[in-house]
Amino acid sequence: MIEISGTTRIFPVIGWPVEQVKAPALFNAYFQRHGIDACVVPLKVPPASYTAAVRMLMSLPNVGGIFVSIPHKPMSVSAVEQPSARAVLAGACNAIYKDADGKLLGDLIDGEGFIRAFDRTCADKPLNWPSARALVVGTGGVGCAIAYALAERGIGQVAIYDTRTEQASALQDRLQQAFPGVEFVIAPPVAAGFDVVVNSTPLGMHGDDPLPIDLRGVSPDCVVADCGMKIEMTRLLRQAQEIGCHIQKGKEMLIEQAPLYLELFGWPGVSSDAFRALEAL
């Protein structure tokens, strides 16, 4: 059991809802195992109160940083004083922290975590990035981060879909300008013809949710990823597995992001293997 005292560094996870977040269990297990006086606490904060909550929490000396969950990642860009370049381009932050001078910073590490998890998933069959095509469904904070990271890695094409067509088009324009060597298109949520398919929508958080992506005609060589955390094996992942596709669970992205969070929050040099070892806890 974690002991909390006046010296404990507190790291809130802020979301709306927040019941689905896995960071508290994962990071608190790590802190406990390594004797670190820190604790991750979920906070349910509505969008109207989010910016004020961030600034109030980060003004407290014993709050070391904030994990940002849905739907607050886009709002976090304006909630901090200095967002990173990739956060500005993608239009979202998922980590908030301070620099040595006390300036409030924001970064977006979902995408890097996704790519690290992808490399592990596909270790036995690396992707031919320049000729590969990816479909990213959902352009909230996670979808923006993954589209950015795929482009940064040098994939040939990124197709984007969101029911909010203006938001999807705006992301397409920003990414196309930043990565002229990558083709960005708007496409329907149909997996056939793609090498990588990513669900970054909330669909899948509940067992009776409709499928966010049509997998009919998808190749068994395709990698199907679902970024949801609440249900480990979503309907989308189960269906993809039945077809014979490689699958990537949402928790894989979180595990690979964990060292990135710790580096921003003051603990550099931690391997994701340290978190993978905690899965049995």
Stockholm file with secondary structure:
# STOCKHOLM 1.0

chainA/1-281         MIEISGTTRIFPVIGWPVEQVKAPALFNAYFQRHGIDACVVPLKVPPASYTAAVRMLMSLPNVGGIFVSIPHKPMSVSAVEQPSARAVLAGACNAIYKDADGKLLGDLIDGEGFIRAFDRTCADKPLNWPSARALVVGTGGVGCAIAYALAERGIGQVAIYDTRTEQASALQDRLQQAFPGVEFVIAPPVAAGFDVVVNSTPLGMHGDDPLPIDLRGVSPDCVVADCGMKIEMTRLLRQAQEIGCHIQKGKEMLIEQAPLYLELFGWPGVSSDAFRALEAL
#=GR chainA/1-281 SS CCCCCTTCEEEEEEESSCTTCCHHHHHHHHHHHTTCCEEEEEEECCGGGHHHHHHHHHTSTTBCCEEECTTCHHHHHHHSSEECHHHHHHTCCSEEEECTTCCEEEECCHHHHHHHHHHHHTTTSCCCGGGCEEEEECCSHHHHHHHHHHHHHTCSEEEEECSSHHHHHHHHHHHHHHCTTSEEEECCSBCTTCSEEEECSSTTSSTTCCCSSBCTTCCTTCEEEECCCSSSSCHHHHHHHHHTCEEECHHHHHHHHHHHHHHHHTCCSCCTHHHHTTTTC
#=GC SS_cons         CCCCCTTCEEEEEEESSCTTCCHHHHHHHHHHHTTCCEEEEEEECCGGGHHHHHHHHHTSTTBCCEEECTTCHHHHHHHSSEECHHHHHHTCCSEEEECTTCCEEEECCHHHHHHHHHHHHTTTSCCCGGGCEEEEECCSHHHHHHHHHHHHHTCSEEEEECSSHHHHHHHHHHHHHHCTTSEEEECCSBCTTCSEEEECSSTTSSTTCCCSSBCTTCCTTCEEEECCCSSSSCHHHHHHHHHTCEEECHHHHHHHHHHHHHHHHTCCSCCTHHHHTTTTC
//
